[in-house]
Amino acid sequence: GSGSIPAIDPGALQEVVALAGQVAAQVDELLRNVHCGLQALTALSVGCIQTYRDGVESLGEAADLSIRAMYALVARCEELDRAMQPVPALAKRIRDMKGTLERLEGLCK
């Protein structure tokens, strides 16, 4: 009657099985491709992170060296400033001597 299950065509069933096998093979291939892609992206990400880390370390070292060099420069400038303190007094003495020599020269003429 109307409630009975129709007979299954064996050819159609074999075709469905074959198609299911093809779909499974395609899904496997897709998963392999995704896996390879993810591995490549992971390797690239690791490389980028390592490069970033190396750059940060290098920047830190360069900043440290620059700070040390700046402190050394400041110290040298302070030494130079201390060494140059007598210069204004010497300049005044030289001007005074020059004036005295000019007066003596004027007397000798």
Phi and psi in radians as a Rosetta constraint file:
Dihedral C 1 N 2 CA 2 C 2 CIRCULARHARMONIC -1.287 0.35
Dihedral N 2 CA 2 C 2 N 3 CIRCULARHARMONIC -0.376 0.35
Dihedral C 2 N 3 CA 3 C 3 CIRCULARHARMONIC -1.574 0.35
Dihedral N 3 CA 3 C 3 N 4 CIRCULARHARMONIC 0.020 0.35
Dihedral C 3 N 4 CA 4 C 4 CIRCULARHARMONIC -1.434 0.35
Dihedral N 4 CA 4 C 4 N 5 CIRCULARHARMONIC 2.606 0.35
Dihedral C 4 N 5 CA 5 C 5 CIRCULARHARMONIC -1.444 0.35
Dihedral N 5 CA 5 C 5 N 6 CIRCULARHARMONIC 2.306 0.35
Dihedral C 5 N 6 CA 6 C 6 CIRCULARHARMONIC -1.239 0.35
Dihedral N 6 CA 6 C 6 N 7 CIRCULARHARMONIC 2.767 0.35
Dihedral C 6 N 7 CA 7 C 7 CIRCULARHARMONIC -1.228 0.35
Dihedral N 7 CA 7 C 7 N 8 CIRCULARHARMONIC 2.494 0.35
Dihedral C 7 N 8 CA 8 C 8 CIRCULARHARMONIC -1.564 0.35
Dihedral N 8 CA 8 C 8 N 9 CIRCULARHARMONIC 2.282 0.35
Dihedral C 8 N 9 CA 9 C 9 CIRCULARHARMONIC -1.332 0.35
Dihedral N 9 CA 9 C 9 N 10 CIRCULARHARMONIC 2.052 0.35
Dihedral C 9 N 10 CA 10 C 10 CIRCULARHARMONIC -1.046 0.35
Dihedral N 10 CA 10 C 10 N 11 CIRCULARHARMONIC -0.580 0.35
Dihedral C 10 N 11 CA 11 C 11 CIRCULARHARMONIC -1.167 0.35
Dihedral N 11 CA 11 C 11 N 12 CIRCULARHARMONIC -0.724 0.35
Dihedral C 11 N 12 CA 12 C 12 CIRCULARHARMONIC -1.159 0.35
Dihedral N 12 CA 12 C 12 N 13 CIRCULARHARMONIC -0.684 0.35
Dihedral C 12 N 13 CA 13 C 13 CIRCULARHARMONIC -1.100 0.35
Dihedral N 13 CA 13 C 13 N 14 CIRCULARHARMONIC -0.737 0.35
Dihedral C 13 N 14 CA 14 C 14 CIRCULARHARMONIC -1.142 0.35
Dihedral N 14 CA 14 C 14 N 15 CIRCULARHARMONIC -0.639 0.35
Dihedral C 14 N 15 CA 15 C 15 CIRCULARHARMONIC -1.153 0.35
Dihedral N 15 CA 15 C 15 N 16 CIRCULARHARMONIC -0.730 0.35
Dihedral C 15 N 16 CA 16 C 16 CIRCULARHARMONIC -1.097 0.35
Dihedral N 16 CA 16 C 16 N 17 CIRCULARHARMONIC -0.734 0.35
Dihedral C 16 N 17 CA 17 C 17 CIRCULARHARMONIC -1.105 0.35
Dihedral N 17 CA 17 C 17 N 18 CIRCULARHARMONIC -0.753 0.35
Dihedral C 17 N 18 CA 18 C 18 CIRCULARHARMONIC -1.117 0.35
Dihedral N 18 CA 18 C 18 N 19 CIRCULARHARMONIC -0.755 0.35
Dihedral C 18 N 19 CA 19 C 19 CIRCULARHARMONIC -1.127 0.35
Dihedral N 19 CA 19 C 19 N 20 CIRCULARHARMONIC -0.690 0.35
Dihedral C 19 N 20 CA 20 C 20 CIRCULARHARMONIC -1.097 0.35
Dihedral N 20 CA 20 C 20 N 21 CIRCULARHARMONIC -0.676 0.35
Dihedral C 20 N 21 CA 21 C 21 CIRCULARHARMONIC -1.113 0.35
Dihedral N 21 CA 21 C 21 N 22 CIRCULARHARMONIC -0.732 0.35
Dihedral C 21 N 22 CA 22 C 22 CIRCULARHARMONIC -1.112 0.35
Dihedral N 22 CA 22 C 22 N 23 CIRCULARHARMONIC -0.762 0.35
Dihedral C 22 N 23 CA 23 C 23 CIRCULARHARMONIC -1.088 0.35
Dihedral N 23 CA 23 C 23 N 24 CIRCULARHARMONIC -0.746 0.35
Dihedral C 23 N 24 CA 24 C 24 CIRCULARHARMONIC -1.079 0.35
Dihedral N 24 CA 24 C 24 N 25 CIRCULARHARMONIC -0.733 0.35
Dihedral C 24 N 25 CA 25 C 25 CIRCULARHARMONIC -1.133 0.35
Dihedral N 25 CA 25 C 25 N 26 CIRCULARHARMONIC -0.703 0.35
Dihedral C 25 N 26 CA 26 C 26 CIRCULARHARMONIC -1.169 0.35
Dihedral N 26 CA 26 C 26 N 27 CIRCULARHARMONIC -0.681 0.35
Dihedral C 26 N 27 CA 27 C 27 CIRCULARHARMONIC -1.136 0.35
Dihedral N 27 CA 27 C 27 N 28 CIRCULARHARMONIC -0.726 0.35
Dihedral C 27 N 28 CA 28 C 28 CIRCULARHARMONIC -1.051 0.35
Dihedral N 28 CA 28 C 28 N 29 CIRCULARHARMONIC -0.800 0.35
Dihedral C 28 N 29 CA 29 C 29 CIRCULARHARMONIC -1.086 0.35
Dihedral N 29 CA 29 C 29 N 30 CIRCULARHARMONIC -0.745 0.35
Dihedral C 29 N 30 CA 30 C 30 CIRCULARHARMONIC -1.075 0.35
Dihedral N 30 CA 30 C 30 N 31 CIRCULARHARMONIC -0.759 0.35
Dihedral C 30 N 31 CA 31 C 31 CIRCULARHARMONIC -1.132 0.35
Dihedral N 31 CA 31 C 31 N 32 CIRCULARHARMONIC -0.668 0.35
Dihedral C 31 N 32 CA 32 C 32 CIRCULARHARMONIC -1.107 0.35
Dihedral N 32 CA 32 C 32 N 33 CIRCULARHARMONIC -0.766 0.35
Dihedral C 32 N 33 CA 33 C 33 CIRCULARHARMONIC -1.090 0.35
Dihedral N 33 CA 33 C 33 N 34 CIRCULARHARMONIC -0.751 0.35
Dihedral C 33 N 34 CA 34 C 34 CIRCULARHARMONIC -1.098 0.35
Dihedral N 34 CA 34 C 34 N 35 CIRCULARHARMONIC -0.743 0.35
Dihedral C 34 N 35 CA 35 C 35 CIRCULARHARMONIC -1.065 0.35
Dihedral N 35 CA 35 C 35 N 36 CIRCULARHARMONIC -0.808 0.35
Dihedral C 35 N 36 CA 36 C 36 CIRCULARHARMONIC -1.105 0.35
Dihedral N 36 CA 36 C 36 N 37 CIRCULARHARMONIC -0.722 0.35
Dihedral C 36 N 37 CA 37 C 37 CIRCULARHARMONIC -1.104 0.35
Dihedral N 37 CA 37 C 37 N 38 CIRCULARHARMONIC -0.744 0.35
Dihedral C 37 N 38 CA 38 C 38 CIRCULARHARMONIC -1.135 0.35
Dihedral N 38 CA 38 C 38 N 39 CIRCULARHARMONIC -0.672 0.35
Dihedral C 38 N 39 CA 39 C 39 CIRCULARHARMONIC -1.106 0.35
Dihedral N 39 CA 39 C 39 N 40 CIRCULARHARMONIC -0.740 0.35
Dihedral C 39 N 40 CA 40 C 40 CIRCULARHARMONIC -1.120 0.35
Dihedral N 40 CA 40 C 40 N 41 CIRCULARHARMONIC -0.760 0.35
Dihedral C 40 N 41 CA 41 C 41 CIRCULARHARMONIC -1.134 0.35
Dihedral N 41 CA 41 C 41 N 42 CIRCULARHARMONIC -0.671 0.35
Dihedral C 41 N 42 CA 42 C 42 CIRCULARHARMONIC -1.120 0.35
Dihedral N 42 CA 42 C 42 N 43 CIRCULARHARMONIC -0.772 0.35
Dihedral C 42 N 43 CA 43 C 43 CIRCULARHARMONIC -1.091 0.35
Dihedral N 43 CA 43 C 43 N 44 CIRCULARHARMONIC -0.721 0.35
Dihedral C 43 N 44 CA 44 C 44 CIRCULARHARMONIC -1.124 0.35
Dihedral N 44 CA 44 C 44 N 45 CIRCULARHARMONIC -0.757 0.35
Dihedral C 44 N 45 CA 45 C 45 CIRCULARHARMONIC -1.081 0.35
Dihedral N 45 CA 45 C 45 N 46 CIRCULARHARMONIC -0.749 0.35
Dihedral C 45 N 46 CA 46 C 46 CIRCULARHARMONIC -1.081 0.35
Dihedral N 46 CA 46 C 46 N 47 CIRCULARHARMONIC -0.765 0.35
Dihedral C 46 N 47 CA 47 C 47 CIRCULARHARMONIC -1.054 0.35
Dihedral N 47 CA 47 C 47 N 48 CIRCULARHARMONIC -0.755 0.35
Dihedral C 47 N 48 CA 48 C 48 CIRCULARHARMONIC -1.120 0.35
Dihedral N 48 CA 48 C 48 N 49 CIRCULARHARMONIC -0.753 0.35
Dihedral C 48 N 49 CA 49 C 49 CIRCULARHARMONIC -1.115 0.35
Dihedral N 49 CA 49 C 49 N 50 CIRCULARHARMONIC -0.728 0.35
Dihedral C 49 N 50 CA 50 C 50 CIRCULARHARMONIC -1.123 0.35
Dihedral N 50 CA 50 C 50 N 51 CIRCULARHARMONIC -0.729 0.35
Dihedral C 50 N 51 CA 51 C 51 CIRCULARHARMONIC -1.105 0.35
Dihedral N 51 CA 51 C 51 N 52 CIRCULARHARMONIC -0.751 0.35
Dihedral C 51 N 52 CA 52 C 52 CIRCULARHARMONIC -1.068 0.35
Dihedral N 52 CA 52 C 52 N 53 CIRCULARHARMONIC -0.804 0.35
Dihedral C 52 N 53 CA 53 C 53 CIRCULARHARMONIC -1.044 0.35
Dihedral N 53 CA 53 C 53 N 54 CIRCULARHARMONIC -0.805 0.35
Dihedral C 53 N 54 CA 54 C 54 CIRCULARHARMONIC -1.091 0.35
Dihedral N 54 CA 54 C 54 N 55 CIRCULARHARMONIC -0.697 0.35
Dihedral C 54 N 55 CA 55 C 55 CIRCULARHARMONIC -1.114 0.35
Dihedral N 55 CA 55 C 55 N 56 CIRCULARHARMONIC -0.741 0.35
Dihedral C 55 N 56 CA 56 C 56 CIRCULARHARMONIC -1.127 0.35
Dihedral N 56 CA 56 C 56 N 57 CIRCULARHARMONIC -0.755 0.35
Dihedral C 56 N 57 CA 57 C 57 CIRCULARHARMONIC -1.080 0.35
Dihedral N 57 CA 57 C 57 N 58 CIRCULARHARMONIC -0.777 0.35
Dihedral C 57 N 58 CA 58 C 58 CIRCULARHARMONIC -1.111 0.35
Dihedral N 58 CA 58 C 58 N 59 CIRCULARHARMONIC -0.721 0.35
Dihedral C 58 N 59 CA 59 C 59 CIRCULARHARMONIC -1.105 0.35
Dihedral N 59 CA 59 C 59 N 60 CIRCULARHARMONIC -0.725 0.35
Dihedral C 59 N 60 CA 60 C 60 CIRCULARHARMONIC -1.070 0.35
Dihedral N 60 CA 60 C 60 N 61 CIRCULARHARMONIC -0.770 0.35
Dihedral C 60 N 61 CA 61 C 61 CIRCULARHARMONIC -1.129 0.35
Dihedral N 61 CA 61 C 61 N 62 CIRCULARHARMONIC -0.738 0.35
Dihedral C 61 N 62 CA 62 C 62 CIRCULARHARMONIC -1.130 0.35
Dihedral N 62 CA 62 C 62 N 63 CIRCULARHARMONIC -0.712 0.35
Dihedral C 62 N 63 CA 63 C 63 CIRCULARHARMONIC -1.116 0.35
Dihedral N 63 CA 63 C 63 N 64 CIRCULARHARMONIC -0.741 0.35
Dihedral C 63 N 64 CA 64 C 64 CIRCULARHARMONIC -1.065 0.35
Dihedral N 64 CA 64 C 64 N 65 CIRCULARHARMONIC -0.813 0.35
Dihedral C 64 N 65 CA 65 C 65 CIRCULARHARMONIC -1.095 0.35
Dihedral N 65 CA 65 C 65 N 66 CIRCULARHARMONIC -0.688 0.35
Dihedral C 65 N 66 CA 66 C 66 CIRCULARHARMONIC -1.134 0.35
Dihedral N 66 CA 66 C 66 N 67 CIRCULARHARMONIC -0.715 0.35
Dihedral C 66 N 67 CA 67 C 67 CIRCULARHARMONIC -1.119 0.35
Dihedral N 67 CA 67 C 67 N 68 CIRCULARHARMONIC -0.773 0.35
Dihedral C 67 N 68 CA 68 C 68 CIRCULARHARMONIC -1.088 0.35
Dihedral N 68 CA 68 C 68 N 69 CIRCULARHARMONIC -0.742 0.35
Dihedral C 68 N 69 CA 69 C 69 CIRCULARHARMONIC -1.116 0.35
Dihedral N 69 CA 69 C 69 N 70 CIRCULARHARMONIC -0.656 0.35
Dihedral C 69 N 70 CA 70 C 70 CIRCULARHARMONIC -1.153 0.35
Dihedral N 70 CA 70 C 70 N 71 CIRCULARHARMONIC -0.730 0.35
Dihedral C 70 N 71 CA 71 C 71 CIRCULARHARMONIC -1.102 0.35
Dihedral N 71 CA 71 C 71 N 72 CIRCULARHARMONIC -0.702 0.35
Dihedral C 71 N 72 CA 72 C 72 CIRCULARHARMONIC -1.110 0.35
Dihedral N 72 CA 72 C 72 N 73 CIRCULARHARMONIC -0.720 0.35
Dihedral C 72 N 73 CA 73 C 73 CIRCULARHARMONIC -1.109 0.35
Dihedral N 73 CA 73 C 73 N 74 CIRCULARHARMONIC -0.765 0.35
Dihedral C 73 N 74 CA 74 C 74 CIRCULARHARMONIC -1.067 0.35
Dihedral N 74 CA 74 C 74 N 75 CIRCULARHARMONIC -0.760 0.35
Dihedral C 74 N 75 CA 75 C 75 CIRCULARHARMONIC -1.082 0.35
Dihedral N 75 CA 75 C 75 N 76 CIRCULARHARMONIC -0.738 0.35
Dihedral C 75 N 76 CA 76 C 76 CIRCULARHARMONIC -1.141 0.35
Dihedral N 76 CA 76 C 76 N 77 CIRCULARHARMONIC -0.672 0.35
Dihedral C 76 N 77 CA 77 C 77 CIRCULARHARMONIC -1.134 0.35
Dihedral N 77 CA 77 C 77 N 78 CIRCULARHARMONIC -0.694 0.35
Dihedral C 77 N 78 CA 78 C 78 CIRCULARHARMONIC -1.121 0.35
Dihedral N 78 CA 78 C 78 N 79 CIRCULARHARMONIC -0.706 0.35
Dihedral C 78 N 79 CA 79 C 79 CIRCULARHARMONIC -1.094 0.35
Dihedral N 79 CA 79 C 79 N 80 CIRCULARHARMONIC -0.772 0.35
Dihedral C 79 N 80 CA 80 C 80 CIRCULARHARMONIC -1.096 0.35
Dihedral N 80 CA 80 C 80 N 81 CIRCULARHARMONIC -0.712 0.35
Dihedral C 80 N 81 CA 81 C 81 CIRCULARHARMONIC -1.073 0.35
Dihedral N 81 CA 81 C 81 N 82 CIRCULARHARMONIC -0.761 0.35
Dihedral C 81 N 82 CA 82 C 82 CIRCULARHARMONIC -1.137 0.35
Dihedral N 82 CA 82 C 82 N 83 CIRCULARHARMONIC -0.704 0.35
Dihedral C 82 N 83 CA 83 C 83 CIRCULARHARMONIC -1.183 0.35
Dihedral N 83 CA 83 C 83 N 84 CIRCULARHARMONIC -0.501 0.35
Dihedral C 83 N 84 CA 84 C 84 CIRCULARHARMONIC -1.543 0.35
Dihedral N 84 CA 84 C 84 N 85 CIRCULARHARMONIC -0.061 0.35
Dihedral C 84 N 85 CA 85 C 85 CIRCULARHARMONIC -1.034 0.35
Dihedral N 85 CA 85 C 85 N 86 CIRCULARHARMONIC -0.648 0.35
Dihedral C 85 N 86 CA 86 C 86 CIRCULARHARMONIC -1.267 0.35
Dihedral N 86 CA 86 C 86 N 87 CIRCULARHARMONIC -0.219 0.35
Dihedral C 86 N 87 CA 87 C 87 CIRCULARHARMONIC -1.052 0.35
Dihedral N 87 CA 87 C 87 N 88 CIRCULARHARMONIC -0.804 0.35
Dihedral C 87 N 88 CA 88 C 88 CIRCULARHARMONIC -1.046 0.35
Dihedral N 88 CA 88 C 88 N 89 CIRCULARHARMONIC -0.691 0.35
Dihedral C 88 N 89 CA 89 C 89 CIRCULARHARMONIC -1.153 0.35
Dihedral N 89 CA 89 C 89 N 90 CIRCULARHARMONIC -0.726 0.35
Dihedral C 89 N 90 CA 90 C 90 CIRCULARHARMONIC -1.091 0.35
Dihedral N 90 CA 90 C 90 N 91 CIRCULARHARMONIC -0.705 0.35
Dihedral C 90 N 91 CA 91 C 91 CIRCULARHARMONIC -1.082 0.35
Dihedral N 91 CA 91 C 91 N 92 CIRCULARHARMONIC -0.712 0.35
Dihedral C 91 N 92 CA 92 C 92 CIRCULARHARMONIC -1.129 0.35
Dihedral N 92 CA 92 C 92 N 93 CIRCULARHARMONIC -0.754 0.35
Dihedral C 92 N 93 CA 93 C 93 CIRCULARHARMONIC -1.100 0.35
Dihedral N 93 CA 93 C 93 N 94 CIRCULARHARMONIC -0.703 0.35
Dihedral C 93 N 94 CA 94 C 94 CIRCULARHARMONIC -1.123 0.35
Dihedral N 94 CA 94 C 94 N 95 CIRCULARHARMONIC -0.733 0.35
Dihedral C 94 N 95 CA 95 C 95 CIRCULARHARMONIC -1.083 0.35
Dihedral N 95 CA 95 C 95 N 96 CIRCULARHARMONIC -0.736 0.35
Dihedral C 95 N 96 CA 96 C 96 CIRCULARHARMONIC -1.095 0.35
Dihedral N 96 CA 96 C 96 N 97 CIRCULARHARMONIC -0.775 0.35
Dihedral C 96 N 97 CA 97 C 97 CIRCULARHARMONIC -1.099 0.35
Dihedral N 97 CA 97 C 97 N 98 CIRCULARHARMONIC -0.698 0.35
Dihedral C 97 N 98 CA 98 C 98 CIRCULARHARMONIC -1.093 0.35
Dihedral N 98 CA 98 C 98 N 99 CIRCULARHARMONIC -0.751 0.35
Dihedral C 98 N 99 CA 99 C 99 CIRCULARHARMONIC -1.105 0.35
Dihedral N 99 CA 99 C 99 N 100 CIRCULARHARMONIC -0.735 0.35
Dihedral C 99 N 100 CA 100 C 100 CIRCULARHARMONIC -1.100 0.35
Dihedral N 100 CA 100 C 100 N 101 CIRCULARHARMONIC -0.776 0.35
Dihedral C 100 N 101 CA 101 C 101 CIRCULARHARMONIC -1.068 0.35
Dihedral N 101 CA 101 C 101 N 102 CIRCULARHARMONIC -0.705 0.35
Dihedral C 101 N 102 CA 102 C 102 CIRCULARHARMONIC -1.108 0.35
Dihedral N 102 CA 102 C 102 N 103 CIRCULARHARMONIC -0.692 0.35
Dihedral C 102 N 103 CA 103 C 103 CIRCULARHARMONIC -1.158 0.35
Dihedral N 103 CA 103 C 103 N 104 CIRCULARHARMONIC -0.749 0.35
Dihedral C 103 N 104 CA 104 C 104 CIRCULARHARMONIC -1.104 0.35
Dihedral N 104 CA 104 C 104 N 105 CIRCULARHARMONIC -0.695 0.35
Dihedral C 104 N 105 CA 105 C 105 CIRCULARHARMONIC -1.111 0.35
Dihedral N 105 CA 105 C 105 N 106 CIRCULARHARMONIC -0.684 0.35
Dihedral C 105 N 106 CA 106 C 106 CIRCULARHARMONIC -1.144 0.35
Dihedral N 106 CA 106 C 106 N 107 CIRCULARHARMONIC -0.603 0.35
Dihedral C 106 N 107 CA 107 C 107 CIRCULARHARMONIC -1.257 0.35
Dihedral N 107 CA 107 C 107 N 108 CIRCULARHARMONIC -0.547 0.35
Dihedral C 107 N 108 CA 108 C 108 CIRCULARHARMONIC -1.352 0.35
Dihedral N 108 CA 108 C 108 N 109 CIRCULARHARMONIC -0.226 0.35
